[in-house]
Amino acid sequence: INCQNGSIVLAGHTIHDHKPYGDLSVRRVMADSSDVGAIKLGLRLGEDRLYRYIRAFGFGAEANVDLPAEERGLLKPPSRWSGISIGEISMGQEIGVTALQMVSAYSAIANGGILFQPRIIRDVFLGDRHDPVPPPSGRRVVSQQTAATMRDIFAEVVHSGTGMPARLAGYSAGGKTGTAQKIDASRTYSKTHYIASFAGFAPVRQPAITILVIIDSPVGAIYGGEVAAPVFRSIAEQTLG
């Protein structure tokens, strides 16, 4: 994918990468967090197919978990997209997601392409009686082969990309960094306030856990790889250890 030395123009708007990249493989687009590369992938999919996959992974809809006041997030249908929307959405803007949706989507990749309904309770104990909760229902959103390819790509993000601070001692891990601009008082994207995140799973071949770390308005360092990935590493190592 030609990342055009770090910029792309959509509907008269110029979008810049955090670094100037030339030709990158899809793996390196993910590993290096190239917005231009992600936008070009979105353009290849097209509006309708991109939207269908976003919905298939559970974004824009309640997961119907056993908790009150769950949000659907923000996701407009393609009929309400502007000329720049496909680019913005491909790199994570013009869309609002919940932490539960993020964890569910990454777990679908870890689960071989099947999205399961999240559950809060696994077992119920009433005195000496033990009543296991029925297993959650699941539906396939991508093929096993596609899920395996994505697990390998997420592993490369951690091995040699922006997620290197998430590398675990004794275990493999895969995931993705995120650095999102917050909306400021003027209803535009802030240049100073961010949400940094890292979402991932471990181990890569037989995933046992999915973890999402979100840092709201980090001070100093702002990138997900710098501030959220090390927290992921610490939690994962303690959990798996």
Secondary structure, DSSP 8 states (H G I E B T S, - for coil): -B-GGGEEEETTEEEE-SS---B--HHHHHHTT-HHHHHHHHHHH-HHHHHHHHHHTTTTS----SSSS----B---GGG--TTHHHHHHTT-S-B--HHHHHHHHHHHHTTSEEE---S-SEEEETTEEEE-----EEESS-HHHHHHHHHHHHHHHHHSTTGGG--SSS--EEEEEEEEEE-TTSSEEEEEEEEEEEEEESSSS--EEEEEEEES-SS---HHHHTHHHHHHHHHHHH-
